[in-house]
Amino acid sequence: MMLVKTLHYHRRTKLLDIHFDNGEQVSLSAEFLRVHSPSAEVQGHHQGPPKLVANKKAVAISDIEPVGHYAVRLHFDDGHQSGLYSFGYLAELCNHHEQLWQTYLERLKMANAQRDASIAIRVTP
């Protein structure tokens, strides 16, 4: 199993750089990580197939909490923070990113859902 050596979140681009102990580095978007949350709520444990999470294009990571030496809990600005992203699960997401993303986009299309927020929200200073 690949171990995570370093995580670096870029707030402006909403990308999480994951550096593994074998020297590999992959960047995943906050949106991708949110819609593929390992939480029981999203994965559909005991309730059937995984839940389709839509309208998360603008989601950001607000905090990263280490859990032992094997996982992290990601806190998203939409309030979601359940589910532990084990290093093994992060490696799986990195290794299958393209396939997972395409499947997600196809599921959105079939459900007539979208990545953008369902209503436009604008905050002015």
DSSP file with accessible surface (Angstrom, degrees, kcal/mol):
  #  RESIDUE AA STRUCTURE BP1 BP2  ACC     N-H-->O    O-->H-N    N-H-->O    O-->H-N    TCO  KAPPA ALPHA  PHI   PSI    X-CA   Y-CA   Z-CA
    1    1 A M              0   0  164      0, 0.0     2,-0.3     0, 0.0    87,-0.1   0.000 360.0 360.0 360.0 135.7    0.0    0.0    0.0
    2    2 A M        -     0   0   34     85,-0.1     2,-0.4    86,-0.1    89,-0.2  -0.602 360.0-143.4 -77.6 137.9    1.2    3.5   -0.9
    3    3 A L        -     0   0   75     -2,-0.3    18,-2.5    88,-0.0     2,-0.5  -0.795  16.0-116.5-101.9 145.7    1.5    5.8    2.1
    4    4 A V  E     +A   20   0A  20     -2,-0.4    16,-0.3    16,-0.2     3,-0.1  -0.687  30.4 178.5 -80.8 126.4    0.7    9.5    1.9
    5    5 A K  E     +     0   0A 159     14,-3.6     2,-0.3    -2,-0.5    15,-0.2   0.834  65.1   3.0 -93.8 -43.5    3.8   11.5    2.6
    6    6 A T  E     -A   19   0A  70     13,-1.6    13,-2.9     2,-0.0     2,-0.4  -0.999  53.8-159.2-148.1 143.3    2.4   15.1    2.2
    7    7 A L  E     -A   18   0A  42     -2,-0.3     2,-0.4    11,-0.2    11,-0.2  -0.981  11.8-177.8-119.7 136.2   -0.9   16.8    1.4
    8    8 A H  E     -A   17   0A  95      9,-2.1     9,-3.2    -2,-0.4     2,-0.5  -0.941   9.0-159.9-137.2 113.9   -1.0   20.3    0.1
    9    9 A Y  E     -A   16   0A  31     -2,-0.4     2,-0.7     7,-0.2     7,-0.2  -0.811   5.8-153.3 -97.7 131.3   -4.3   22.1   -0.6
   10   10 A H  E  >> -A   15   0A  60      5,-2.9     4,-1.8    -2,-0.5     5,-1.0  -0.887   5.0-165.3-102.5 106.0   -4.5   25.0   -2.9
   11   11 A R  T  45S+     0   0  172     -2,-0.7    -1,-0.2     1,-0.2    50,-0.0   0.867  84.6  52.0 -61.9 -38.2   -7.4   27.2   -1.9
   12   12 A R  T  45S+     0   0  225      1,-0.2    -1,-0.2     2,-0.1    -2,-0.0   0.941 122.3  28.3 -67.8 -45.6   -7.5   29.3   -5.1
   13   13 A T  T  45S-     0   0   67      2,-0.1    -1,-0.2    16,-0.0    -2,-0.2   0.565  99.6-132.2 -91.8 -10.2   -7.6   26.3   -7.5
   14   14 A K  T  <5 +     0   0   68     -4,-1.8    16,-2.4     1,-0.2     2,-0.4   0.859  57.9 141.0  59.2  39.6   -9.3   24.0   -5.0
   15   15 A L  E   < -AB  10  29A  61     -5,-1.0    -5,-2.9    14,-0.2     2,-0.6  -0.926  44.0-149.5-113.6 139.0   -6.8   21.2   -5.8
   16   16 A L  E     -AB   9  28A   0     12,-3.1    12,-2.3    -2,-0.4     2,-0.5  -0.933  11.2-150.2-107.3 116.3   -5.4   18.8   -3.2
   17   17 A D  E     -AB   8  27A  21     -9,-3.2    -9,-2.1    -2,-0.6     2,-0.6  -0.774  10.7-162.3 -84.2 127.9   -1.9   17.6   -4.1
   18   18 A I  E     -AB   7  26A   0      8,-3.3     8,-2.2    -2,-0.5     2,-0.6  -0.963   2.4-165.6-115.6 116.8   -1.2   14.1   -2.7
   19   19 A H  E     -AB   6  25A  62    -13,-2.9   -14,-3.6    -2,-0.6   -13,-1.6  -0.917   9.9-156.6-104.7 121.7    2.4   13.1   -2.4
   20   20 A F  E >   -A    4   0A   3      4,-3.1     3,-1.8    -2,-0.6   -16,-0.2  -0.576  28.6-111.6 -96.5 161.9    3.0    9.4   -1.9
   21   21 A D  T 3  S+     0   0   87    -18,-2.5   -17,-0.1     1,-0.3    -1,-0.1   0.666 114.3  63.6 -68.0 -14.4    6.0    7.7   -0.4
   22   22 A N  T 3  S-     0   0   93    -19,-0.2    -1,-0.3     2,-0.1     3,-0.1   0.363 122.3-102.2 -89.5   5.9    7.0    6.2   -3.8
   23   23 A G  S <  S+     0   0   68     -3,-1.8    -2,-0.1     1,-0.3     2,-0.1   0.291  79.2 135.5  94.5 -10.7    7.5    9.6   -5.2
   24   24 A E        -     0   0   71     -5,-0.1    -4,-3.1     2,-0.0     2,-0.4  -0.458  34.2-167.0 -72.2 143.2    4.2    9.8   -7.1
   25   25 A Q  E     +B   19   0A  90     -6,-0.2     2,-0.3    -2,-0.1    -6,-0.2  -0.999   8.1 176.7-134.5 130.7    2.2   13.0   -6.9
   26   26 A V  E     -B   18   0A  29     -8,-2.2    -8,-3.3    -2,-0.4     2,-0.5  -0.982  18.5-144.9-132.4 145.3   -1.4   13.4   -8.0
   27   27 A S  E     -B   17   0A  48     -2,-0.3     2,-0.4   -10,-0.2   -10,-0.2  -0.944  17.1-175.6-112.0 130.2   -3.8   16.4   -7.8
   28   28 A L  E     -B   16   0A   1    -12,-2.3   -12,-3.1    -2,-0.5     2,-0.1  -0.969  24.6-119.1-123.5 142.2   -7.5   15.9   -7.1
   29   29 A S  E  >  -B   15   0A  32     -2,-0.4     4,-2.4   -14,-0.2   -14,-0.2  -0.403  19.8-121.6 -76.7 154.6  -10.1   18.5   -7.1
   30   30 A A  H  > S+     0   0    0    -16,-2.4     4,-2.7     1,-0.2     5,-0.2   0.897 115.3  55.9 -60.2 -38.2  -12.2   19.2   -4.0
   31   31 A E  H  > S+     0   0   11    -17,-0.3     4,-2.6    28,-0.3     5,-0.2   0.941 107.2  47.6 -60.1 -48.3  -15.3   18.5   -6.1
   32   32 A F  H  > S+     0   0    0      1,-0.2     4,-1.2     2,-0.2    -1,-0.2   0.930 113.9  47.5 -59.1 -46.0  -14.0   15.0   -7.1
   33   33 A L  H  < S+     0   0    0     -4,-2.4    -1,-0.2     1,-0.2    -2,-0.2   0.896 112.7  49.7 -64.4 -37.8  -13.1   14.2   -3.5
   34   34 A R  H >< S+     0   0   16     -4,-2.7     3,-1.4     1,-0.2    -2,-0.2   0.934 111.4  46.2 -68.3 -44.7  -16.5   15.4   -2.2
   35   35 A V  H 3< S+     0   0    9     -4,-2.6    18,-0.3     1,-0.3    -1,-0.2   0.707 116.5  46.7 -75.7 -14.5  -18.6   13.4   -4.7
   36   36 A H  T 3< S+     0   0   24     -4,-1.2    -1,-0.3    -5,-0.2    -2,-0.2  -0.042  81.5 155.8-111.6  30.1  -16.4   10.3   -4.0
   37   37 A S    <   -     0   0    0     -3,-1.4    46,-0.1     1,-0.2    -3,-0.1  -0.264  45.6-137.5 -55.8 138.7  -16.6   10.7   -0.2
   38   38 A P        +     0   0   27      0, 0.0    46,-0.2     0, 0.0    45,-0.2   0.413  63.1 126.9 -79.0   5.6  -16.0    7.4    1.6
   39   39 A S  S  > S-     0   0    3     43,-0.4     4,-3.0    44,-0.2     5,-0.2  -0.224  72.1-122.1 -64.2 151.6  -18.9    8.3    4.0
   40   40 A A  H  >>S+     0   0   57      1,-0.2     4,-1.5     2,-0.2     5,-0.9   0.878 112.2  60.5 -60.1 -35.4  -21.7    5.8    4.5
   41   41 A E  H  45S+     0   0   84      1,-0.2    -1,-0.2     2,-0.2    10,-0.2   0.926 114.6  32.5 -58.7 -45.7  -24.1    8.5    3.4
   42   42 A V  H  45S+     0   0    2     -3,-0.2     9,-3.1     1,-0.2    -2,-0.2   0.901 118.2  52.1 -80.6 -41.8  -22.5    8.8    0.0
   43   43 A Q  H  <5S-     0   0   52     -4,-3.0    -2,-0.2     7,-0.2    -1,-0.2   0.649 102.1-129.6 -73.6 -15.3  -21.4    5.2   -0.5
   44   44 A G  T >X5 -     0   0    5     -4,-1.5     3,-2.6    -5,-0.2     4,-0.7   0.740  33.2-174.3  76.8  22.6  -24.9    3.9    0.2
   45   45 A H  T 34<S-     0   0   99     -5,-0.9    -1,-0.2     1,-0.3    -2,-0.0  -0.297  74.1  -3.0 -54.3 129.2  -23.8    1.3    2.8
   46   46 A H  T 34 S+     0   0  198      1,-0.1    -1,-0.3     2,-0.1    -2,-0.1   0.555 127.7  74.4  66.6   6.9  -26.8   -0.7    3.9
   47   47 A Q  T <4 S-     0   0  150     -3,-2.6    -2,-0.2     1,-0.4    -1,-0.1   0.272 102.9-100.6-130.7   8.6  -29.0    1.4    1.6
   48   48 A G  S  < S+     0   0   51     -4,-0.7    -1,-0.4    -5,-0.0     3,-0.1  -0.760  75.4   6.5 109.3-151.9  -28.2    0.3   -1.9
   49   49 A P  S    S-     0   0  107      0, 0.0    -2,-0.0     0, 0.0     0, 0.0  -0.162  91.6 -74.7 -69.4 163.0  -26.0    1.8   -4.6
   50   50 A P        -     0   0   60      0, 0.0    -7,-0.2     0, 0.0     2,-0.2  -0.220  54.1-108.1 -56.7 144.8  -23.8    4.9   -4.0
   51   51 A K        -     0   0  105     -9,-3.1     2,-0.6   -10,-0.2    -3,-0.0  -0.546  25.7-122.5 -75.6 137.4  -25.7    8.2   -3.7
   52   52 A L        -     0   0   45     -2,-0.2     2,-0.7    55,-0.1    -1,-0.1  -0.734  25.4-159.3 -81.1 118.0  -25.3   10.6   -6.6
   53   53 A V        +     0   0    9     -2,-0.6     3,-0.2   -18,-0.3     2,-0.2  -0.901  19.2 174.3-102.8 113.2  -23.9   13.8   -5.2
   54   54 A A        +     0   0   18     -2,-0.7    61,-0.2     1,-0.2    64,-0.1  -0.572  47.4  43.0-111.2 174.7  -24.6   16.8   -7.6
   55   55 A N  S    S+     0   0   60     59,-2.6    60,-0.2    -2,-0.2    63,-0.2   0.808  73.0 119.7  63.0  36.9  -24.1   20.5   -7.5
   56   56 A K    >   +     0   0   44     -3,-0.2     3,-1.5    58,-0.2    60,-0.2   0.204  25.7 114.2-117.3  17.6  -20.6   20.4   -6.0
   57   57 A K  T 3  S+     0   0   98     58,-2.7   -26,-0.2     1,-0.3    59,-0.1   0.865  85.4  41.3 -57.5 -34.6  -18.6   22.2   -8.7
   58   58 A A  T 3  S+     0   0   66     57,-0.3    -1,-0.3    -3,-0.2    -2,-0.1   0.426  85.9 126.7 -96.0   2.7  -17.8   25.1   -6.3
   59   59 A V    <   -     0   0    8     -3,-1.5     2,-0.3    17,-0.0   -28,-0.3  -0.245  39.0-166.5 -64.1 148.9  -17.2   23.1   -3.2
   60   60 A A        -     0   0   15    -30,-0.1    17,-2.6   -29,-0.1     2,-0.5  -0.904  25.4-110.6-131.2 160.8  -13.9   23.7   -1.3
   61   61 A I  E     -C   76   0B   3     -2,-0.3    15,-0.3    15,-0.2     3,-0.1  -0.830  28.0-178.1 -91.2 125.5  -12.0   22.0    1.5
   62   62 A S  E     +     0   0B  57     13,-3.1     2,-0.3    -2,-0.5    14,-0.2   0.684  65.9   4.3 -97.5 -22.1  -12.1   24.1    4.6
   63   63 A D  E     -C   75   0B  91     12,-1.5    12,-3.0     2,-0.0     2,-0.5  -0.979  53.8-149.0-160.5 150.8   -9.9   21.8    6.8
   64   64 A I  E     -C   74   0B  48     -2,-0.3    10,-0.2    10,-0.2   -57,-0.0  -0.995  17.4-167.1-125.5 121.0   -7.9   18.6    6.7
   65   65 A E  E     -C   73   0B  76      8,-2.8     8,-2.8    -2,-0.5     2,-0.1  -0.937  16.4-134.5-113.7 116.6   -7.7   16.6    9.9
   66   66 A P  E     -C   72   0B 100      0, 0.0     2,-0.5     0, 0.0     6,-0.3  -0.440  13.6-160.4 -67.2 143.0   -5.1   13.8   10.3
   67   67 A V  E >>  -C   71   0B  26      4,-2.8     3,-1.4     1,-0.2     4,-1.4  -0.924  55.7 -60.2-125.6 101.4   -6.5   10.6   11.7
   68   68 A G  T 34 S-     0   0   56     -2,-0.5    -1,-0.2     1,-0.2     3,-0.0  -0.233  90.8 -53.3  58.8-146.3   -3.6    8.5   13.1
   69   69 A H  T 34 S+     0   0  178      1,-0.1    -1,-0.2    -3,-0.1     3,-0.1  -0.036 132.4  56.1-113.0  27.4   -1.0    7.5   10.5
   70   70 A Y  T <4 S+     0   0  125     -3,-1.4    17,-2.8     1,-0.3    18,-0.3   0.483 104.5  13.7-136.9  -7.9   -3.5    6.0    8.0
   71   71 A A  E  <  -CD  67  86B   2     -4,-1.4    -4,-2.8    15,-0.3     2,-0.3  -0.973  50.0-139.3-160.9 170.8   -6.2    8.5    7.0
   72   72 A V  E     -CD  66  85B   9     13,-1.5    13,-2.9    -2,-0.3     2,-0.5  -0.968  15.4-137.3-137.0 152.9   -7.5   12.1    6.9
   73   73 A R  E     -C   65   0B  69     -8,-2.8    -8,-2.8    -2,-0.3     2,-0.5  -0.968  21.1-150.4-107.9 123.8  -10.9   13.6    7.5
   74   74 A L  E     -C   64   0B   2     -2,-0.5     2,-0.6     9,-0.5   -10,-0.2  -0.834   2.0-153.4 -96.9 130.6  -11.7   16.3    4.9
   75   75 A H  E     -C   63   0B  23    -12,-3.0   -13,-3.1    -2,-0.5   -12,-1.5  -0.918  13.6-157.9-102.5 121.7  -14.0   19.1    6.0
   76   76 A F  E >   -C   61   0B   5      4,-2.7     3,-2.0    -2,-0.6   -15,-0.2  -0.720  25.8-120.5-101.3 152.4  -15.9   20.7    3.1
   77   77 A D  T 3  S+     0   0   95    -17,-2.6   -16,-0.1    -2,-0.3    -1,-0.1   0.567 109.6  67.9 -72.5  -2.6  -17.4   24.1    3.1
   78   78 A D  T 3  S-     0   0   57    -18,-0.3    -1,-0.3     2,-0.2     3,-0.1   0.360 122.4-102.1 -92.1   6.6  -20.8   22.6    2.4
   79   79 A G  S <  S+     0   0   58     -3,-2.0     2,-0.3     1,-0.3    -2,-0.1   0.243  79.4 135.0  95.8 -11.7  -20.7   21.1    5.9
   80   80 A H        +     0   0   14      1,-0.1    -4,-2.7    -5,-0.1    -1,-0.3  -0.547   7.8 140.8 -74.7 129.9  -19.9   17.5    4.8
   81   81 A Q        +     0   0  101     -2,-0.3     2,-0.2    -6,-0.2    -1,-0.1   0.224  31.1 113.5-151.3  14.0  -17.1   16.0    7.0
   82   82 A S        +     0   0   52     -9,-0.1   -43,-0.4     2,-0.0    -8,-0.1  -0.627  51.6  54.4 -92.1 153.7  -18.1   12.4    7.6
   83   83 A G  S    S-     0   0   15     -2,-0.2     2,-0.5   -45,-0.2    -9,-0.5   0.292  73.5-114.1  98.5 132.0  -16.0    9.6    6.1
   84   84 A L        -     0   0   59    -46,-0.2     2,-1.3   -11,-0.1   -11,-0.2  -0.885  14.8-144.5-100.8 127.9  -12.3    8.9    6.5
   85   85 A Y  E     -D   72   0B   1    -13,-2.9   -13,-1.5    -2,-0.5   -48,-0.0  -0.760  24.2-159.3 -88.7  91.2  -10.1    9.1    3.5
   86   86 A S  E  >  -D   71   0B  45     -2,-1.3     4,-2.7   -15,-0.2   -15,-0.3  -0.329  28.9-112.9 -66.5 158.5   -7.7    6.3    4.2
   87   87 A F  H  > S+     0   0   23    -17,-2.8     4,-2.3     1,-0.2     5,-0.2   0.886 120.4  53.9 -61.5 -34.9   -4.4    6.4    2.4
   88   88 A G  H  > S+     0   0   24    -18,-0.3     4,-2.2     2,-0.2    -1,-0.2   0.909 108.9  47.6 -64.1 -41.2   -5.4    3.3    0.6
   89   89 A Y  H  > S+     0   0   37      2,-0.2     4,-2.7     1,-0.2    -2,-0.2   0.910 110.6  51.5 -68.0 -40.4   -8.7    4.9   -0.6
   90   90 A L  H  X S+     0   0    0     -4,-2.7     4,-2.3     2,-0.2    -2,-0.2   0.918 110.1  49.7 -61.4 -40.9   -6.8    8.1   -1.7
   91   91 A A  H  X S+     0   0    8     -4,-2.3     4,-2.9     2,-0.2    -1,-0.2   0.917 110.3  50.9 -63.3 -40.5   -4.4    5.9   -3.7
   92   92 A E  H  X S+     0   0  103     -4,-2.2     4,-1.8     1,-0.2    -2,-0.2   0.921 109.7  49.6 -62.9 -44.1   -7.5    4.1   -5.3
   93   93 A L  H  < S+     0   0    1     -4,-2.7    -1,-0.2     1,-0.2    -2,-0.2   0.902 113.5  46.8 -61.0 -41.1   -9.0    7.4   -6.2
   94   94 A C  H >< S+     0   0   14     -4,-2.3     3,-1.0     1,-0.2     4,-0.3   0.922 112.4  48.9 -66.8 -44.5   -5.8    8.6   -7.8
   95   95 A N  H 3< S+     0   0   95     -4,-2.9    -1,-0.2     1,-0.2    -2,-0.2   0.777 123.6  31.1 -67.9 -27.3   -5.2    5.3   -9.7
   96   96 A H  T 3X S+     0   0   86     -4,-1.8     4,-2.9    -5,-0.2     5,-0.3   0.103  81.2 123.9-118.5  22.1   -8.8    5.3  -11.1
   97   97 A H  H <> S+     0   0   45     -3,-1.0     4,-2.7     1,-0.2     5,-0.2   0.899  74.3  46.0 -52.2 -53.4   -9.4    9.0  -11.3
   98   98 A E  H  > S+     0   0  126     -4,-0.3     4,-2.4     1,-0.2    -1,-0.2   0.930 116.0  44.7 -60.8 -46.9  -10.3    9.2  -15.0
   99   99 A Q  H  > S+     0   0  126      1,-0.2     4,-2.4     2,-0.2    -1,-0.2   0.927 115.1  48.1 -63.9 -45.4  -12.6    6.2  -15.0
  100  100 A L  H  X S+     0   0   47     -4,-2.9     4,-2.3     1,-0.2    -2,-0.2   0.902 112.4  49.3 -62.4 -41.5  -14.4    7.4  -11.8
  101  101 A W  H  X S+     0   0   38     -4,-2.7     4,-2.6    -5,-0.3    -2,-0.2   0.930 111.4  48.0 -65.8 -44.0  -14.8   10.9  -13.1
  102  102 A Q  H  X S+     0   0   91     -4,-2.4     4,-2.3    -5,-0.2    -2,-0.2   0.915 111.8  50.0 -63.9 -40.8  -16.3    9.7  -16.4
  103  103 A T  H  X S+     0   0   64     -4,-2.4     4,-2.4     2,-0.2    -1,-0.2   0.915 110.5  51.0 -62.9 -41.3  -18.7    7.4  -14.6
  104  104 A Y  H  X S+     0   0    8     -4,-2.3     4,-2.4     2,-0.2    -2,-0.2   0.941 110.0  48.6 -61.2 -46.7  -19.7   10.3  -12.4
  105  105 A L  H  X S+     0   0   51     -4,-2.6     4,-2.2     1,-0.2    -1,-0.2   0.895 111.6  50.2 -62.5 -38.4  -20.4   12.6  -15.4
  106  106 A E  H  X S+     0   0  113     -4,-2.3     4,-2.6     2,-0.2    -1,-0.2   0.905 109.5  50.8 -65.7 -41.1  -22.4    9.8  -17.1
  107  107 A R  H  X S+     0   0   89     -4,-2.4     4,-1.8     2,-0.2    -2,-0.2   0.894 109.5  51.2 -63.8 -40.2  -24.5    9.3  -13.9
  108  108 A L  H  <>S+     0   0    7     -4,-2.4     5,-2.9     2,-0.2     4,-0.3   0.943 111.2  47.8 -59.5 -47.5  -25.1   13.1  -13.7
  109  109 A K  H ><5S+     0   0  179     -4,-2.2     3,-1.4     1,-0.2    -2,-0.2   0.923 111.0  50.1 -61.7 -44.2  -26.3   13.1  -17.3
  110  110 A M  H 3<5S+     0   0  163     -4,-2.6    -1,-0.2     1,-0.3    -2,-0.2   0.832 114.0  45.8 -64.5 -30.8  -28.6   10.1  -16.8
  111  111 A A  T 3<5S-     0   0   58     -4,-1.8    -1,-0.3    -5,-0.2    -2,-0.2   0.380 110.3-122.4 -91.0   2.0  -30.1   11.7  -13.7
  112  112 A N  T < 5 +     0   0  154     -3,-1.4    -3,-0.2    -4,-0.3     2,-0.2   0.894  69.0 135.9  55.5  39.8  -30.5   15.0  -15.5
  113  113 A A      < -     0   0   37     -5,-2.9     2,-0.3    -6,-0.2    -1,-0.2  -0.592  41.0-144.5-108.5 175.5  -28.4   16.6  -12.7
  114  114 A Q        -     0   0   93     -2,-0.2   -59,-2.6     2,-0.2   -58,-0.2  -0.929  21.6-129.4-142.1 163.6  -25.5   19.0  -12.9
  115  115 A R  S    S+     0   0   73     -2,-0.3   -58,-2.7   -61,-0.2   -57,-0.3   0.813  85.3  83.8 -79.7 -36.3  -22.2   19.9  -11.4
  116  116 A D  S    S-     0   0   83    -60,-0.2    -2,-0.2   -61,-0.2   -61,-0.2  -0.270  97.5 -83.3 -67.6 159.3  -23.1   23.6  -10.9
  117  117 A A        -     0   0   55      1,-0.1    -1,-0.1   -62,-0.1   -62,-0.1  -0.252  33.7-125.6 -60.0 147.2  -25.1   24.8   -7.9
  118  118 A S  S    S+     0   0   88    -63,-0.2     2,-0.3     1,-0.1    -1,-0.1   0.763  97.1  28.2 -70.7 -24.5  -28.8   24.5   -8.3
  119  119 A I  S    S-     0   0  115      2,-0.0     2,-0.4     0, 0.0    -1,-0.1  -0.989  90.4-112.7-132.4 147.4  -29.2   28.2   -7.5
  120  120 A A        -     0   0  105     -2,-0.3     2,-0.4    -4,-0.0    -2,-0.0  -0.636  32.8-172.1 -80.1 129.5  -26.8   31.0   -8.1
  121  121 A I        -     0   0  136     -2,-0.4     2,-0.4     2,-0.0    -4,-0.1  -0.993   2.9-175.4-124.3 128.6  -25.4   32.5   -4.9
  122  122 A R        -     0   0  226     -2,-0.4     2,-0.5     2,-0.0    -2,-0.0  -0.989   7.8-162.4-126.5 131.8  -23.3   35.7   -5.0
  123  123 A V        -     0   0  131     -2,-0.4    -2,-0.0     0, 0.0     0, 0.0  -0.958   8.0-166.4-113.8 127.1  -21.6   37.2   -2.0
  124  124 A T              0   0  109     -2,-0.5    -2,-0.0     1,-0.0     0, 0.0  -0.889 360.0 360.0-112.5 145.7  -20.5   40.8   -2.2
  125  125 A P              0   0  176      0, 0.0    -1,-0.0     0, 0.0     0, 0.0  -0.202 360.0 360.0 -71.0 360.0  -18.1   42.5    0.3
